[in-house]
Amino acid sequence: MRIGELFMTIQRTFLSFLLVTPMFIGGLFFGFYGVRTAWSQQLRPYESIRLLATALHIIENNAFIQPERDELIDGAIWGMTQQLDQHSKYHSAQEYKKLKQAADGWSVGAGLELNLDHVVMNVLPHGPAELSGIMVGDTLLKIDNHDLNPLKLKEIQALLTGEKGSSLTLLYLRNGKEFSTEVIRDEIKSKPLEMIKISDQDIYIRLDSFKSNIVEELNDYFSEHNPNRAILDLRENGGGLIDEGIALADFFLSDGEITSLIDREDVVYEQHEAKEGDAGEYVDLVILINGKSASASELVAGALQQNKRAELVGTPTFGKSSMQKIYEFGESSALRITVSHYLLPDGHKITPEEPLLPDHEVLPHLNDPKKDLFDEINTLNIKSSTKKRLIQRLQLLETQNHSSSIAFGGSFENRRKSDPQLDKAWSLLTKEP
């Protein structure tokens, strides 16, 4: 090979090296950069934690008010849940303890239920309120000198609850006379299922929440007594265990679809069909619903309505098909977030805008504040001319804020007399006018 050709070969080899080497090194660099970039993208959501930690450090070292660190962390997590739906929530250790007690059916309080007019609608048998003489129909006026008029039911409930063995004084109205009594708070085990035998063939079932073993208890009763007709009262039932709701729908169905569960991508990941063999499959059934029937209550009522298994009586439901899952942080606090929704057999997702509608819309008995005032004015020991003037002025006022009063206490007949929804359900069930 001549010198010129050798030089050209070496030159081409060197040029190739110069071209290939940067490409190889660049490949290594950009490959590493690509891995680093992908890794950074995965970590990017958590980079905000550094911001959160910085804010925590600044607050702890500079803020004039000095809360405990746990309080700041609780507040931060609570703030995250505010970006989610209304049913997602962070529960502090104290809140979660109460939540678990409620789920187990335990609480500490007086053992009574009120409506919006502060009328006692139910008294727990052998509970603190009953032992102190409180009866269904009494109107609470004060709790420990707290006037109830400006308070919401949630605030009143907070006044009724407290430490076991602590006392509270109730001022109440009965037959136009005021009475006062002391109630000693105690542990209360609520019973979500109430069954009243109306006759050998008829049963009234009231379910105020969905907890474990409800269907098992129903099955035992139906197997022993063999009723032919039933009223299932789901009014004021805000839901509970969805699995128990599915089981209850199955209890009254011999076949047909009960529900489908969808994830956050609206993909069905679970379907439930009724299976034959339960004691309630061939019982004539009417279901009562209202604006506080939610979640599992709506699943049961909707599945039985769409399978032509039961007629619904009452008013439109609350409108909640979301399902929550609880994530515990050790044994203290917990995070409850919505993870899925259920669909009715026809594929409908219940919402507040599209709740479950009754087949027979019947309004509850309404307490008219004007009527109560008329009655009270007529009992006053004042001049008749003054009474007349007060009544005339009262008649000019519009009646507002009527509240339902469902009397859950007492015998079935007494309840039916004061409850037009229950009376309608009974008429449909018995075919009586």
Phi, psi and omega in degrees: 000133181285160183302320182295319180292320179298318180298318180295322179296313179299321181296317180295319179297316181295319179295321178298319179298318180296326181281317186286319185301312177299325179295319180294312180296319178297321178298316177299315183295310183288330174296314178296320180296321179296317178297316181297320180294315179299318179296319179296321180295324178293324182277344186306317180301333184268355177295334179294340178297326176298320177296318179297317179295322178296316178298319179299316180297315181297315182296314183296329185260347186230336185295140180296316174276135186240082177286164176292152180300320180300324179293321178294318179295316177303316180296323180293316180293319177302320179298324178298318183292340179290345177273357180259198180280171187292343183264356176269136186203150172261131180250121175294172183303317181292317179295319183291327177298315178294322180297317180293322178297318179295320179296327178278354179091007182256142173203170176240124182183208185263339178079048177213159178238139180241156169261187185294340178267010178068022175274135180288117183260339180204141178235127181294124179304130179064015178276175183304316182295315180296319179296337179267002175098002179290138182233157174301133182103342175293148177249119179285134179253317181217151170236113182050050178069008174270117177291129186277344185306314182277358188266149173275162181301324180296321179290323178294319179299323178295325178290327182284331181273163181169198181284145177300132180092347177283159185245158173216151180253126180253128171256124185221163182248131177220121180054040177082358180245145180269140177227156177229140179212153177262134179241131177263116181298144180213168176292135183236126175258104182285145179248106186293338185249126175237130179235127178242122177280111182279316177206184180299333183247355185240141178220141174253127182241120175248127181236115184263350174192163181258105178239177184295150171071013179295313182294324178298318179294319177297316182298321178298316181294313183295322180294326182277319188258342178051056177291153179259338184222146183213144169251124177254113184262108179251016177292144180066009181267108184276004177111213184144229182285116180298321180301324179289326175295316178298319180295324180291318176299318179297326180300325182262000181244142175264336176200178179102163180280140178262306182194163171234144179252134181240149178270190185286351174265009182064028178261130178290124179244355180201136177233147181232124178247148179288146177241142183284151172126002181266157186287345183259009189294329187243019177277133173297135192222135170233137183243135177261133179224160172206190186292352177252007172279119187218161170058245183300328177298317181290326177299312181296308183298318181293317180296318182287327177292313185287338174271012179057035183260336182208152172261145181256136180235139176135227181231165180306148184280183183291314180098067180219114177245004182283151180237134183252151174238141181257128176249114183276142172257091186067224178248018184251268185272174182204156178245124178248117182228151177286127182241344181197176176227156172254154177244147173286168182307328180275005179090002182284133174259118183289134177223167175301330179281333179230072180283181175281133183255141179285155172286329180230104181279120180228124179284149177286171172297132182254131174275115182268112180303328180295318180297318179300320180290322176304311182298320181292319179298320181294338179269352182289143179270073181226172181299145180297327179294323178292318177302314182298318181294319179296318180294320179297319179292324180293325181293340179281343182279144175280141176283125183230162172055047172297141180235145180286150177226094179266113182276101181275350180267164175090184182287164180297318182297318179294322178296316184296325181296326183255008186229096183297331178291314178295322179297320178295318179299318179295320179297318178294321184291319185264355183063025177269145180291000000 
